[in-house]
Structures are given as structure tokens and as C-alpha cells.
Amino acid sequence: MTTETETKAVEQSEEKKEEVKEEVKKEETENTEEKTDDKAEKSDKEKKEEEKKEAKPKKEQPAPKPAVHKQDFEKDVVYLYQFTRTPVLPSLSPYCLKVETWLRLAGIKYE
């Protein structure tokens, strides 16, 4: 009877060892999958950081200065810059229309 219990105990311990080995293998495969996921996440983060670094210099560039239409200014002439005239309205901007009307009434030379 002792030999039977000893062999059963040995068989059970071998089965337990095999189960433990299988569990370890499963954990290892899960860990490798997690590691590949971690690597992919890290590479994604690095790409985003690089894009942010590249995007910042683009925003820091100053806006181009507006070009003035006339280069040689005459003395005692007011230059009024406004939207182009339409067939119905002389100006789309009410403020430009007001200034232009005032310049006409005051008899001031303007362009």
C-alpha cells in the first residue's frame, strides 16, 4: 500500500509541475505581448512628441507684413484703404464709408 501511495504522490507532483510549467509559458507569452504593445505605445508617443516639436517652429514664424499699394506718397493727401467698391455700395465697411463722406464734405484731398 505504501508503494501505491508513493507512486500516486509522484504522479500528482509531476502533473502539478507540468501545470505550473504551462502556466509559466502562458504568462511569458502574455508578457511578450504586453512588451510588444508597450514598444508600440512608446514609438507612438515618440512620434507624437516629434510632431509637436516640428509643429512649434512653424507657429513661431512671424506673419508677413502687409504690402502697401502705393510706394510714393504725396504731401497733404489722405490715403484711405478700404474694400473694393461694389455696383450698389461705395464701400462695404460703414466706417470707411463714414470717413470717405466726411473727407468729401470737408473738402480734403484723398485717394
C-alpha positions as CSV (number, residue, x, y, z in Angstrom):
1,M,0.0,0.0,0.0
2,T,2.8,2.4,0.7
3,T,4.2,1.9,-2.8
4,E,0.9,2.8,-4.4
5,T,0.5,6.0,-2.4
6,E,4.1,6.9,-3.2
7,T,3.6,6.4,-6.9
8,K,0.3,8.4,-6.8
9,A,2.1,11.2,-5.0
10,V,4.9,11.2,-7.5
11,E,2.4,11.2,-10.4
12,Q,0.4,14.1,-8.9
13,S,3.6,16.1,-8.2
14,E,4.7,15.6,-11.9
15,E,1.2,16.7,-13.1
16,K,1.4,19.8,-10.9
17,K,4.9,20.5,-12.3
18,E,3.5,20.3,-15.8
19,E,0.6,22.6,-14.9
20,V,3.0,25.1,-13.4
21,K,5.2,24.9,-16.5
22,E,2.2,25.6,-18.7
23,E,1.1,28.5,-16.6
24,V,4.6,29.9,-16.7
25,K,4.6,29.6,-20.5
26,K,1.2,31.4,-20.7
27,E,2.5,34.2,-18.5
28,E,5.6,34.5,-20.6
29,T,3.6,34.8,-23.8
30,E,1.3,37.4,-22.2
31,N,4.3,39.3,-21.1
32,T,5.9,39.3,-24.5
33,E,2.6,40.5,-26.0
34,E,2.5,43.3,-23.4
35,K,6.1,44.2,-24.2
36,T,5.3,44.5,-27.9
37,D,2.3,46.6,-27.0
38,D,4.5,48.8,-24.7
39,K,7.0,49.2,-27.5
40,A,4.3,50.2,-30.0
41,E,2.9,52.7,-27.5
42,K,6.3,54.1,-26.8
43,S,7.0,54.5,-30.5
44,D,3.6,56.2,-31.0
45,K,4.4,58.6,-28.1
46,E,7.8,59.4,-29.6
47,K,6.2,60.2,-33.0
48,K,3.7,62.5,-31.4
49,E,6.4,64.3,-29.5
50,E,8.4,64.7,-32.7
51,E,5.4,66.1,-34.5
52,K,4.8,68.6,-31.6
53,K,8.4,69.7,-31.8
54,E,8.1,70.1,-35.5
55,A,4.8,72.0,-35.2
56,K,6.1,74.5,-32.7
57,P,8.7,76.2,-35.0
58,K,6.0,76.6,-37.7
59,K,3.9,78.6,-35.3
60,E,6.7,80.8,-34.2
61,Q,7.3,82.3,-37.7
62,P,6.1,85.9,-37.9
63,A,3.3,86.8,-40.1
64,P,4.3,88.5,-43.4
65,K,3.9,92.3,-43.4
66,P,1.0,93.6,-45.5
67,A,2.1,95.2,-48.7
68,V,1.3,98.9,-49.2
69,H,-0.2,99.6,-52.6
70,K,1.4,102.9,-53.1
71,Q,5.1,103.5,-52.6
72,D,5.4,107.2,-53.4
73,F,3.2,109.3,-51.1
74,E,2.3,112.9,-51.9
75,K,2.2,115.6,-49.3
76,D,-1.2,116.8,-48.0
77,V,-3.1,113.8,-49.4
78,V,-5.1,111.3,-47.2
79,Y,-4.8,107.7,-48.4
80,L,-8.0,105.7,-47.5
81,Y,-7.7,101.9,-47.8
82,Q,-10.9,100.1,-47.9
83,F,-12.7,97.1,-49.6
84,T,-13.2,97.3,-53.3
85,R,-16.3,99.1,-54.5
86,T,-19.5,97.3,-55.5
87,P,-22.0,98.4,-58.1
88,V,-24.5,99.1,-55.3
89,L,-22.4,100.4,-52.4
90,P,-19.3,102.6,-52.5
91,S,-17.9,100.6,-49.5
92,L,-18.8,97.5,-47.6
93,S,-17.4,98.9,-44.3
94,P,-19.6,101.5,-42.7
95,Y,-16.6,103.2,-41.0
96,C,-14.8,103.6,-44.3
97,L,-18.0,105.0,-45.8
98,K,-18.3,107.5,-43.0
99,V,-14.7,108.6,-43.3
100,E,-15.0,109.0,-47.1
101,T,-18.2,111.0,-46.7
102,W,-16.5,113.3,-44.1
103,L,-13.5,113.8,-46.4
104,R,-15.7,114.8,-49.2
105,L,-17.7,117.2,-47.1
106,A,-14.6,118.7,-45.5
107,G,-13.0,119.2,-49.0
108,I,-9.9,117.3,-48.0
109,K,-7.9,115.7,-50.9
110,Y,-7.9,111.9,-50.6
111,E,-7.3,108.7,-52.6
